[in-house]
């Protein structure tokens, strides 16, 4: 039987080897390309981020304004879950909060760092011209949208260079707050609640608030039938108020107001008590001082029956669209979380986030700075402090919010706090509930 011989496979030629290599390499590349495409299709897209800067005074002489801010920021983060849905897009919401230390220079530095290093989409700022104005100026210069509050709007608008009757010089910065007219209305309404000789002593320092109040509020008080005794501007940090006290005593002043820094007013009122002025006063109602329990408690008995003002309190009926709570519920949540008595800044800071979030949503494209600034220009939203209506503002870039008259009285029996901060007047917003009658200040000094 013959064996069948197997023919060996033909030897590979160089050309064949080259063709096979090219074919295999092409197939491998195609496979890798398909795999990469499949992985790209399967991997979730990165969630876009909105970065919001926030500047307020946590330390320094204005620290009481910022004391409640960490609570509010935590509340906003909790209620939003750290995300914000705008149209069909959900964004991660980063809040980058900073302490100005009550220093305008530091406020400017922080604003520039947030703008240049953190690439924020929106800036929020609150509490006095010493914080708000320099932050707004930095944003205006950099073309970054900024929304701010708790700074008399005249101090913010005219104090930054705007001129009456001329177009607004601001494109990127917007502000909602009370103004001198709100204070004037509140004072005129409050001071009619008690009989006095209608002689008013004013403490207006040489700063943005003092200069704005002197220019805009004194004529209104005089027109309202009150005699205004103004001993002149003084420097913040003054330690001797003997000249002012002597002027007030010789004029027979029975009403005292002004916008002194808290520590300056404590110094003034202690000296006024020592020099026999305090017991003659029927109404003591400064602005900038008296908004926080610690300020008034620092005066001891002299703090009792100091009248003040509030841009928010549990008597306000409005609910935060961001947090879903307001009024007494918000105050209770703050006291439970911190162990401290509520302050009006809780509602004011939350209102800033209410308005900021509304602007981000209304812009449709919140990372487009031009669109965001345009959304602020037409913003009209109800916040914790009431309606914020930029189209209805007194000047461009400004919306006005109310101020109501208040007074510090002995706390009710069983209260864990020494004093209650009650609403005594609501001419600027009748929806705010009146809680008590205004009582004379000097009675306890007699």
MOGI-V343102 format. One record per backbone hydrogen bond with DSSP energy under -0.5 kcal/mol. NH is the residue of the N-H (numbers start at 1). CO is the residue of the C=O. If there is no record, write none. Layout:
# MOGI-V343102
nh: (NH	NH)
co: (CO	CO)
This chain:
# MOGI-V343102
nh: (5	8	17	18	19	20	21	22	23	24	25	26	27	28	29	30	31	32	33	34	35	36	37	38	39	40	41	42	43	50	52	52	53	53	54	55	56	58	63	65	66	66	67	69	70	72	73	74	75	76	77	78	79	80	81	82	83	84	86	86	89	91	92	93	94	94	95	96	96	97	98	100	100	103	104	107	108	109	110	111	112	113	114	115	116	117	118	120	121	122	123	124	125	126	127	128	131	132	133	134	135	136	137	138	139	140	141	142	143	144	146	147	148	149	150	153	155	156	157	158	159	161	162	166	174	175	176	177	183	184	185	186	187	188	189	190	191	192	193	194	200	200	201	202	203	204	205	206	207	211	212	213	214	215	216	217	218	221	222	223	224	225	226	227	228	229	229	230	231	231	234	238	245	246	247	248	249	250	251	252	252	253	254	255	256	257	259	265	266	267	268	269	270	271	272	273	274	275	276	277	278	280	281	281	282	283	285	285	287	289	295	296	297	298	299	300	302	303	304	305	306	307	308	310	316	320	324	328	329	330	331	332	333	334	335	336	337	338	339	344	346	347	348	349	350	351	352	353	354	355	356	357	358	359	360	361	362	363	364	365	368	369	372	373	374	375	376	377	378	379	381	383	383	386	388	389	390	390	393	398	399	401	404	405	406	407	408	409	409	411	415	420	422	422	424	425	429	432	433	435	436	441	442	444	445	446	446)
co: (3	6	13	14	15	16	17	18	19	20	21	22	23	24	25	26	27	28	29	30	31	32	33	34	35	36	37	38	39	92	50	94	51	122	96	124	98	56	60	62	57	63	63	66	66	68	69	70	71	72	73	74	75	76	77	77	80	91	84	89	86	84	48	82	50	92	93	52	94	95	54	56	98	100	102	103	104	105	106	107	108	109	110	111	112	113	113	114	51	51	145	53	147	55	149	150	128	128	129	129	131	132	133	134	135	136	137	138	139	139	172	123	174	125	176	178	152	152	153	154	154	158	157	163	146	397	148	399	179	180	181	182	183	184	185	186	187	188	190	191	198	227	255	229	257	202	203	234	205	207	208	209	210	211	212	213	213	217	218	219	220	222	221	198	226	200	227	228	202	229	204	235	241	242	243	244	245	246	247	248	249	248	199	199	283	201	203	261	262	263	264	265	266	267	268	269	270	271	273	272	272	277	277	278	254	254	256	283	258	287	292	292	293	294	296	297	299	300	301	408	303	284	406	404	313	325	320	314	326	326	327	328	329	330	331	332	333	334	335	291	343	343	344	345	346	347	348	349	350	351	352	353	354	355	356	357	358	359	361	363	365	367	368	369	370	371	372	373	374	376	388	381	386	383	381	387	379	388	390	395	175	177	310	425	308	422	306	407	420	418	412	409	407	420	405	405	426	429	315	423	423	282	281	441	442	442	443)
